[in-house]
Amino acid sequence: MDSKHVDRENSSGKSPFGDNSPFRDHTFLKYVLIILTALLIFRYFGEILDGAGLILQVISPLLLGCVLAFILNLVMVQVERGYTFLIRRFCKTEKPLKFRRIIGIVGSLLLILLFLIFLVGMVVPRIVEVFSSTAQALPSLFNALKDFAIKNQHLFPQASEYIISLNIDWQNLFQRVMSFAGSGISSVFGNAFSFIGMLTGTLSNLLFALIFAIYILVGKERLAGQINRVLAFLLKPRMQKELREILGVFNRSFSSFISGQCIEALILGALCILGMSLLRLPYASVIGTLVGATALIPVLGAYIGGGIGFILIFTVSPLQALYFVIFLVILQQLEGNLIYPRVVGASIGLPGIWVFAAVTVGGGLAGISGMLVGVPLTAGVYQLLKKYIR
């Protein structure tokens, strides 16, 4: 075969390797690129992780802003609906509706801020007051404990003998505690410049995230239109439809999860206040509010508030603190087995067994954030699987 014959075959569009050669189409090249990409990822895996971590650190304010925008949007929609209803009900013109978005954003921010101020203003002063009064009452409490040990020495001879033999210099003890606290604070804030830099960085990230969230909320319709145009350019109509359905499922799952979690926290807080009032336990409203607020963390959140509540009640009566622990354990079992799966699981369309599985796996993988994300993420996957399988 001469060179002219080969040139004629090449010019005719036929492959010199034959019609059945893998070089006939792009399949072979795709496999080669996939293998090379996998080898490069395996070879430079550490560098890729470092680069991904750096990128994640840089865009973390934007990601936090997206999360804040999603949460604020749930409140903003309700504020806008209420504002629209009032304007249409009491005003003959709908011109004030052009301020609906501004009213919605400002109203949602004010509602969340008022809730935080109410929670902090109700709980923190009480905790500070209890700890300060406890520090002053410790000597008398210890003397009462010693008297109790002397009177009941025959019941617990070894423990009573140990308590009676104790001789605590309270002034020296308080001085040591204060010096230890001062050394700890000085070690934490010893380097003023590093502390100021860390505080400034955190506040600036929060501020940038909040500003980014407000920008998203102000132009969310325009942003949605731009995303739709990009999807129309990149994907086929059928793939666009499927992607929108998938995103819609996860959006409904996360929205329903947040609303269901808030309803569950309100129920748990109300039951805690009611039960503590019936048992005549002190600080019922404060501890019930704290338990309900911390219950926004799935399953384990109520125990955080319960720990603080135990300390508060213990300063009044150790026996009542024990009653409170027993009551909270029973209430938490009822909440975990009945209220939470029914309220949250029903709101997101996820059976109770999968709620427990999502909380367990998510908490094991990523702690509290994993618990918060695991339940709605599992609900979205569950709904998609149920849809496609059926």
Residue pairs with C-beta under 8 A, 6 or more apart in sequence:
6 16
9 16
10 16
15 21
15 23
15 24
17 23
17 24
18 24
22 28
41 48
56 63
60 205
61 205
61 208
61 209
61 212
62 209
62 212
64 205
64 206
64 209
65 208
65 209
65 210
65 211
65 212
65 213
65 216
66 212
66 213
66 216
68 209
68 210
68 213
69 212
69 213
69 214
69 216
69 217
69 220
70 254
71 258
72 105
72 108
72 109
72 112
72 213
72 217
73 217
73 220
74 255
74 258
74 259
75 107
75 108
75 111
75 112
76 104
76 105
76 107
76 108
76 217
77 104
79 103
79 104
79 107
79 108
79 111
80 100
80 101
80 103
80 104
83 100
83 103
83 104
83 107
84 97
84 100
87 94
87 96
87 97
88 94
101 217
101 218
104 217
105 214
105 217
105 218
119 289
119 290
119 293
122 285
122 286
122 289
123 286
123 289
123 290
126 283
126 286
126 312
127 308
127 312
130 311
130 312
130 315
131 315
133 315
134 315
135 174
137 315
138 170
139 170
142 166
142 168
145 163
146 163
146 164
146 166
149 156
149 159
149 160
149 163
149 164
150 160
150 164
152 160
153 160
153 161
153 164
188 195
189 195
216 223
228 240
231 240
231 243
232 240
235 243
246 384
249 380
249 383
249 384
249 387
250 376
250 377
250 380
253 348
253 349
253 376
253 377
253 379
253 380
253 383
254 376
254 380
256 347
256 348
256 349
256 376
256 379
257 344
257 347
257 348
257 375
257 376
257 379
259 347
260 343
260 344
260 346
260 347
260 348
261 296
261 298
261 344
262 296
263 343
263 347
264 295
264 335
264 339
264 340
264 343
264 344
265 292
265 293
265 295
265 296
266 292
267 335
267 339
267 343
268 291
268 292
268 295
268 302
268 331
268 335
268 339
269 288
269 289
269 291
269 292
269 293
269 295
270 288
270 292
271 331
271 335
272 284
272 287
272 288
272 291
272 292
272 328
272 331
273 284
273 285
273 288
273 289
275 327
275 331
276 283
276 284
276 287
276 288
276 324
276 327
277 284
279 323
279 324
279 327
281 287
281 313
281 320
281 323
281 324
281 327
282 312
282 313
282 316
282 317
282 320
283 309
283 312
283 313
283 316
286 312
287 305
287 306
287 308
287 309
287 312
287 313
287 324
290 305
290 308
290 309
291 302
291 305
291 306
291 309
291 328
292 305
293 305
294 301
294 302
294 304
294 305
295 301
295 302
295 305
295 335
297 304
297 368
297 371
297 372
298 340
298 344
298 359
298 371
298 372
298 375
299 336
299 340
299 359
299 363
299 371
300 363
300 368
300 371
302 328
302 331
302 332
302 335
303 328
303 332
306 324
306 325
306 328
306 332
309 324
309 328
310 321
310 324
310 325
313 320
313 321
313 324
314 321
340 355
341 351
341 352
341 355
341 356
342 352
344 355
344 375
345 351
345 352
345 354
345 355
348 375
348 376
348 379
349 379
349 382
349 383
350 358
350 375
350 378
350 379
350 382
354 378
354 379
354 382
355 375
355 378
357 378
358 374
358 375
358 377
358 378
358 379
359 371
359 374
359 375
361 370
361 374
362 370
362 371
362 372
362 373
362 374
362 375
362 377
363 370
363 371
363 374
364 370
365 374
366 373
366 374
